[in-house]
């Protein structure tokens, strides 16, 4: 049985998540394209989140977390807490 991706966030908050991810990308002096390549996310994925407000799935969040383990996933999803997880 093929595991289905869990849709964690609705469209109304997709733009907010994209904005937070872009804030993180800027904080590490990178760019969207490099971030997408490193996380093995399709080219233009963040732009789709930003423009269309698409939702983000669990597989994408896992890819991001694997590449940036100190990035606080709770902050990505909710905007609450610190961008960087100090406990890591």
C-alpha positions in Angstrom: 0.0 0.0 0.0 1.4 3.4 -1.0 1.7 5.9 1.8 -0.2 9.1 1.0 1.2 12.5 1.9 -0.6 14.2 4.7 -1.8 17.7 3.9 -0.9 19.6 7.0 -1.9 23.1 6.1 -4.8 24.6 4.3 -4.6 27.0 1.4 -5.4 30.0 3.6 -2.1 29.7 5.4 0.1 28.5 2.5 1.2 32.1 1.8 2.1 32.6 5.4 4.2 29.5 5.4 6.0 30.5 2.2 6.7 33.9 3.7 8.2 32.3 6.8 10.3 30.0 4.7 11.6 32.9 2.6 12.4 34.7 5.9 14.5 31.7 6.9 16.2 31.5 3.4 17.1 35.2 3.7 18.5 34.7 7.2 20.9 32.0 6.0 22.0 34.2 3.0 20.6 31.8 0.4 18.0 32.0 -2.3 14.8 30.1 -3.2 16.3 28.1 -6.0 19.3 26.8 -3.9 16.9 26.0 -1.0 14.6 24.0 -3.3 17.5 22.1 -4.7 19.0 21.3 -1.3 15.6 20.1 0.0 14.8 18.2 -3.2 11.7 20.3 -3.8 10.6 21.1 -7.3 11.8 24.3 -8.9 9.2 27.0 -8.2 7.5 25.2 -5.3 7.9 28.2 -2.9 6.6 30.5 -5.5 3.5 28.4 -5.9 3.0 28.5 -2.2 3.4 32.3 -2.2 1.3 33.1 -5.3 -1.5 30.4 -5.1 -1.5 29.8 -1.4 -1.1 26.1 -2.0 -0.9 23.9 1.1 2.3 22.2 2.2 2.5 18.5 2.9 4.3 16.5 5.5 6.8 15.1 3.0 8.0 18.6 2.1 8.3 19.5 5.8 10.3 16.4 6.4 12.7 17.2 3.5 13.2 20.7 4.9 13.8 19.5 8.4 16.3 16.9 7.3 18.3 19.5 5.5 17.9 22.2 8.2 17.6 20.3 11.5 17.8 23.5 13.6 14.8 25.1 11.8 11.7 25.1 14.1 8.9 23.3 12.2 6.4 24.7 14.7 7.5 28.2 13.7 7.1 27.3 10.0 3.5 26.1 10.5 2.2 28.5 13.1 4.6 31.4 13.2 4.9 30.9 17.0 8.2 30.5 18.8 11.7 31.1 17.4 12.7 30.5 13.8 15.7 28.5 15.1 15.2 25.6 17.5 17.7 26.3 20.3 17.2 22.9 21.8 18.7 21.1 18.8 
